[in-house]
């Protein structure tokens, strides 16, 4: 059984061909338009002072529409960087065909607080159709999109979930839900000051 806080980081991604049908069913069930709550910018404190000093990091993988100004990493590279730097990971698991993923992309492009806070994370985005090892990071299912926060050892912090979804799809955010507040909570839990 998985602990209430973390999932073990797998050593090597398994072949998930047998899960193909199950993934399609799970993904379709998750691409549901949830109720709208908040405006995604509910937190009022300034993030200007939270921006790290020094040169701005640059992406090492294409942003694929998830905001070109964010320093995106692939999964393995991001986990290595987190281990080296001690920074928490913010991981977005998505697919190219998911309508809700496309909507969430707009949040990453339109929210300046999210963009500023991203500089304090190792930012990872991964298409689970292209990188099936991402399916191993689904503490409550394989729905998409999922936004999870990992510690520098690659363990999912299961405390950091969408507070509007206590029972199902706990890592699912819409553009109307306040992802920025969860980012701040992640920084607080991982001893970074925001």
N, C-alpha and C positions, 0 to 999 in steps of 0.2 A: 504494500500500500504506500502511496506517495504521502509525504508529510504535508502538513497544512501550509508550509511556507515554500518549499522548493521542489523542483523536479530534477532528477539527475541528468547531467549532460551526457548524451550518448557518445560512445567512443567513435563509432562509424555509422553513417546512415544506412539503414537496411533497405532492401529493395521492397517497394510498397505496391508492386503491380497487383497483388491480390486485393488490395484495398481500393482499387480504382472505382468500382461501383459504389462502395460505401462512402468514399470521398465525395463523389458526385451528389449522392443523396444528402449527405451532411451539408455540403456547400449550398445546395439549393434551399434547404431549410433555413439556413442562416441568412441568406440574402432576402430578408424580410424587413420592410420599413417599420422600425419601431416608433413608439410615440415620441414626439418632439418635446425636449425639456431644455430650458436654458438657451443661451445664444452662443455657446462655445467660448465666450470671452468673459465669463462671470467673475473671474478673479480680478481684483482691482489693483493689486500691488504692482509696482514697476519691476520689470525684469532687466532694466538697463544696467543696474549695478551688478547683476548676476553674470554678465557676459565675461568669460575668461579673458585674461590678459594674454598678450603675445600674438603671434601670427594666427590668422584664421585657418582652420583645417579645411582641406578640400576633399571632395568626394573621390573615391577610388573605383566606384562603379557608377553606371548611368543612373540618373534620378528616375527615369521612366515616368516623368510627370509628377513625382512626389516632392518637388521643389528643388530646383537646380542650386539654390544657395545653401542647402543642407549638406553636410559632409557625410554622405552615405557610404556604408561599407557592406560587403557581402557577409554572409553568416559566419563562416569560419574566420575570416579576417577580423570581423567585429569582435568575436569572442576572444581572439588573441590580443587585440588592442585593449579590450577591457581588462584582461588579466595583467597586461603590462602597465596600464595607467591607473587601475583601480576605479575607473569611471563606470557608472551603471550603463546598461544597454537598454535602449528603447527599440523594440523589434516590431515591425509591421509585417504581418503575413497576409498576402493578398493573392489575387490572380488577375490576369489581364481582362478576362471576360465578365467579371463581377460588377454589376451596376453600383452596389453600395461601396465598393472599393473606389470606383471612379468619383463618387460623391465625396468620400473621405479625402481623396487627393486634394480637392479644393480647399479643405481645412488646412492642410499642410502648406498650401500656396498662399492662402489669404490671411492667415493669422500671424501677425508679427511677433506676438508673445511666444507662440510655439516655435517659430524660427529662432528667436533669441535663446530660448531655453535649450533648444537642440544642441547648442554648442557645449553644453555640460554633460552630454550623453555620447556614447558611441551609438550612432544611429544606423540601424540595420533595416533594410527592406528586402523581402524575399518573396518571390512568386512561387507558391507551393506546387504549381503544375510543372515548373521548370526545375525546382529544387525540392524533391519530395521529402528530404530530410526535415524540412520545416514542419511537416505533419507531426513530428515528434514533440513539437512545442504546441500542444493543444490540451491544456489541463482539463478543460471541460468540453472538448469537442473540436472538430476539424472545420467549423464554419469560418467564413471569411467576410470581411477582414477581421483580423485579431490584432490587438495592440497589447503587447506584454512588456513588462520591465524585468530585466534579468540582472542579477548581481555580477560582479566581476569574475565569478567562477562559472557563469553560464546557467545558473539556476533561476527558474521563473519565481518571482516574488508574488505569490498567490494572494497576498494581502492587497496588492495594488491592482484593483479591478474597477470597472465602471460601477460607481455607487448606485446608479439607476437600475442595475441588473443583478440583484442578489441571487437569483435562482438559475437563470439560463443566459447563455451568451455573455458571460461576465467580462470578456475582453473585447467586446464589440462596441464601437463608438460610431455615432453618426455625426455629421457636421454640427448638429445642434447640441451635442453633449460636450461637457467641459473637460476635454482631454488635458488642457493646460494645468488645471488643478491637480490632476493625477500625476502629471510630470513633476510638479512642485513637491507633492507628497513623496515621490520616488527619490528626489534629491534629498529631502529631509531624512528619509529612511536610510539612505546610503551616505549620510554624513557630508553632503555637499550643501552649500548655502545658496539659496535662491532668493 
